[in-house]
Amino acid sequence: MAYLFYFNPESADGIYPKCIFKAATGLDCPGCGSSRCAYDIVHLDFWAAFKHNPLAFIAIPSLIIYAVGGIFSVKFEKFFGFIPRKLRSNFSIMLLVVVVVFTLLRNLL
């Protein structure tokens, strides 16, 4: 996060990887714009972050919450207890569907 704070992904002063999927197909992958989104979040520019990648804008805080919940795994079940167990067990499938739909919509609109 400190690196993102000082080095903007849109300029040449940082070292950020190029998207192989976009280079090969010309289409945006689900992760395209994630670095710029994270950069904007670190600088508290939430609207710009959302415009760069709406999925990453939602995923980054969610992953931080999930990681913190995992660190305190004793309370993990209580923290995520409001999510039905069946829903948690199908999370990977739901995540895959969301990513595929997001990618399709992103490239069609």
C-alpha positions in Angstrom: 0.0 0.0 0.0 2.9 2.3 0.7 4.3 1.7 -2.8 0.9 2.5 -4.3 0.7 5.7 -2.3 3.9 7.0 -3.9 3.9 5.5 -7.4 0.9 6.1 -9.6 0.1 3.1 -11.9 -0.9 5.5 -14.7 2.5 7.1 -14.9 5.8 5.6 -15.8 7.5 6.1 -12.4 6.3 2.8 -11.0 6.9 -0.8 -12.0 3.5 -2.4 -12.6 2.9 -5.5 -14.8 1.0 -5.2 -18.0 -2.2 -7.3 -18.5 -1.4 -10.4 -20.6 -5.1 -11.0 -21.3 -5.6 -7.4 -22.6 -2.4 -7.6 -24.7 -3.6 -10.9 -26.2 -7.3 -10.2 -26.8 -7.7 -6.4 -26.5 -10.4 -7.0 -23.9 -10.4 -6.0 -20.3 -9.9 -8.8 -17.8 -11.7 -8.7 -14.4 -8.5 -7.3 -12.8 -7.8 -4.5 -15.3 -7.7 -1.3 -13.4 -7.2 -2.9 -10.0 -3.8 -1.2 -9.4 -5.3 2.2 -10.3 -8.3 1.4 -8.1 -6.1 0.5 -5.2 -4.0 3.7 -5.8 -7.2 5.8 -5.7 -8.5 4.1 -2.5 -5.2 4.8 -0.8 -5.6 8.5 -1.8 -9.3 8.4 -0.6 -10.6 9.1 -4.1 -13.4 6.6 -4.0 -15.3 7.7 -7.1 -12.2 7.4 -9.3 -11.5 4.0 -7.7 -15.0 2.8 -8.5 -14.6 4.0 -12.1 -11.3 2.2 -12.6 -12.6 -1.2 -11.5 -16.0 -1.5 -9.7 -15.3 -5.2 -8.8 -12.0 -4.4 -7.2 -13.5 -1.4 -5.4 -15.9 -3.9 -3.7 -13.3 -6.7 -3.4 -10.4 -4.9 -1.8 -12.2 -3.8 1.4 -14.0 -7.2 1.5 -10.7 -9.1 1.3 -9.2 -6.9 4.1 -12.2 -7.7 6.3 -11.9 -11.4 5.4 -8.2 -11.4 6.2 -8.7 -9.7 9.6 -11.5 -12.2 10.3 -9.1 -15.0 9.5 -6.4 -13.6 11.7 -8.8 -13.7 14.6 -10.1 -17.1 13.6 -11.5 -17.9 17.0 -14.1 -15.2 16.4 -14.3 -15.9 12.6 -17.4 -18.1 12.9 -19.2 -15.4 14.9 -18.1 -12.6 12.6 -19.4 -14.4 9.5 -22.2 -16.3 11.2 -24.9 -14.2 9.6 -24.1 -15.8 6.3 -25.9 -19.1 5.9 -23.5 -22.1 5.9 -24.9 -23.3 2.5 -24.1 -19.9 1.0 -20.6 -20.0 2.4 -20.0 -23.5 1.0 -21.0 -22.3 -2.5 -18.9 -19.1 -2.3 -16.3 -20.2 -4.9 -19.0 -20.9 -7.5 -20.8 -17.6 -6.8 -17.5 -15.7 -7.0 -16.7 -17.3 -10.4 -20.2 -16.4 -11.7 -19.8 -12.8 -10.5 -16.4 -12.4 -12.1 -17.5 -13.9 -15.5 -20.7 -11.7 -15.6 -18.6 -8.7 -14.6 -16.1 -9.4 -17.4 -18.8 -9.9 -20.0 -20.7 -6.7 -19.0 -17.5 -4.7 -18.8 -16.5 -5.6 -22.3 -20.0 -5.4 -23.9 -21.0 -2.0 -22.4 
